[in-house]
Amino acid sequence: MAKWNPLSLKLLMWVMGVLIVMGSGLGFIGSTFFAFDTWAGVSGSVAGIAFGAGVMIAGFDPEGNVSWVRALILYAILETVYQILNWITIGRFDIIPFLIALIVAGMLLWLYPNKAQLWMRSSNTMAHKA
């Protein structure tokens, strides 16, 4: 099973990147009518597509792109919290994004070969880079 972990990690990141790009692309439909994100000078759908593309590219070498793995784990945590808060506040709960976020975060934590790299360290313990 361990010999498949590197390939599984790459596929997981690539598939999740595709899902984020697709979901963000579909967000263009809603932002056409209610473009609240542009009030801040950004387009949320474009940002989502860029993030998803970054995750897909990082999926070719997840160990060399640990920051993207961290970002994807953070995304999964935020998605989970968002769904729970939506359920509590307005009574809307989307089970599919909730389950995908939980599964992806769990699989990333399980598949990543050097788990110590996933946790941020203070600058005193890291080698200084030029």
Secondary structure, DSSP 8 states (H G I E B T S, - for coil): -GGGHHHHHHHHHHHHHHHHHHHHHHHHHHHHH--GGGGGT--HHHHHHHHHHHHHHHTTSGGGGHHHHHHHHHHHHHHHHHHHHHHHHHS---HHHHHHHHHHHHHHHHH-S-HHHHS---TTTS----
